[in-house]
């Protein structure tokens, strides 16, 4: 019995170390790409608009230097917007821009149940953009009970005198 424990200990230790190293590598990989806003084409955008309740779309041109700078700022808030249930994508196809009423580049359009709203503020101010995307007014859908996460719920509570909450457990 003692021999088998002594023999197994180095093997188990080696396996444990390999497992830790593997886990660290797996955990680090997503961080490399998590801050990037996904590039989509027209077909993918149309699909997302059908599937997603809230989606922010950055329309840009590849030759625009200002667009690159703005994109860097918007990528700083991509994960936070996602926490509020707002998907963030970018597209450089002019036909898609025209289809959705975008005439100037760069532009940020917020689709709420397929209804577009063009951002009129400073796209370089990521705090202002995030506030616009996550404000109760932007997310409000009339005649519908909203499904919210803890951040959305806190915004609702802060903005209203009375709030009714239905909690469902899956």
N, C-alpha and C positions, 0 to 999 in steps of 0.2 A: 504494500500500500504506500509506504513512504517513498519508495523508488518511483512509483508512477506519478506521485505528486511532484517530486523533484524534477522528473523528466518533463512533465506537462507544464510546469511553471514557466520555463523559458519560452516554450511554444506559445503559451497563452499570453505572456508578456509581449512577444513579437506581434501576435495577432492584434492585441489591444492597441499597440503603438500604430500599427498600420491602419486600424479603424479610426483612430484619432486623426491621423494625417489625412486620410480620405475624407472624413467629415469636414475638416477645416478647408480642404480644397473645394468641396461641394458647396460649402457655405459662402466662400469667397467669390465664386464664379458669378452669381447673379448680381453682385454689387457692381461689376464692371458694366453691365448693361441696364441696370434698373433706372438710371437717371435719364436715359435717352427716350425722346418722344418717337413713337413708331411712325415710320414712313408708310403711307398707304397709296394705292392707286384708286381710280374712280370706282372700280368695281367693289373693292374692299370698303371704301367709304360708304357707298350705297348700302352695303350689307350691314355695316356698323350702325348706320342710321336706322335701319329696320330693327336691330337687336337692342341697341342701347337707349336708355331713357335720357341720359345726359352725356353729351359729347362735345368737347372743345376741339375745333379744327383750325390749325394754323396754315393759312394759304400763303405761299411764298414762291419766289422764283430762285432758281439755282445761281443766277448771276448777280443777285442782290446782296451787296456787302452788309447793308443794314439788317437784312433778313437773318443773316448768320449771327449777328450780335444779339438780335432779339431772341432767336432760337436758343442761344446759350442761357439767356435770362429765364425763358419759359421752362427750360429743362430743370431749373432749380425748383420749380413748383409742381412738376409733373406728379411726383409721388404724393404730395399733399392733396392735390386735386383728386387723385385716385382714392384717397382716404374718405373723401366726401362723396364718392360714387360718380365722379366726373372722369370719363375716359378722355385722354389727350392724344391726338394724332396730328401729323403734318402731311401736306400734299403740295406738290409743285405743278400739277396739271392744270393748265389754263381753262380747259373745257369744263373741268369740275368746278372751278371758281366761277365761271360764267353761269353755269347751271344753278348755283346757289346764290347768285346776286352779288358776287364779289367783283369789284371793278378796280380796286387798288391793291397793290402789294407793298408790304405785307399786310395781312388782315387776320384777325382772330374772330371766328364765328362760333357762337355757343348754340348748339342745337338742343332744345328741350322738347322731347317727343317729336322730333323732326322739324320743329319750328325754329328757324334761324334768328339769331340776334347778333348783330355785328358790334364788336367792342369799339368804343369811341375814344377811350383814354390812351395813356402812354403805355405802349407795349414793353418798354424798357423797365417799367416799374412792376416787378413781379408781385409785390405785396398787393398793389392795387388790382392787378389782374386776378389774383387768387381771391381777393375779397369779392370781386364782381362775379366770379364763377361760383362761389360758395354762399353768396348771400341768399337769404330766404326769398327775396323778391325774384331773384334769378331762377331759383329752383321751384317756385310755387307753381303748381298745376291746379287750376280751378276745378272744383267738383270732383276731387280725387283724394282718397286717403293716401298719404305719403308713407312710403317705407323709408325709414331713416336709420343711420348708424348713430353711435354715441356723439360724434362731433356735430352731425346735423341736428340731433335732438337738442343739444345744448344751445345751438343757434336759435332754434324755434322757441325754446324756453326763455332765452334772453330777449327775444323780439316781441313776445306776446304776453298779455296779462293772464290769459287762461289757455291751457293746453290739455287736451284729452289724449291719453296714450293707451293704445291697445298693445299688449305685449303677447307675442306668439312664440311658442317654443316648438322647434322642429323635432 
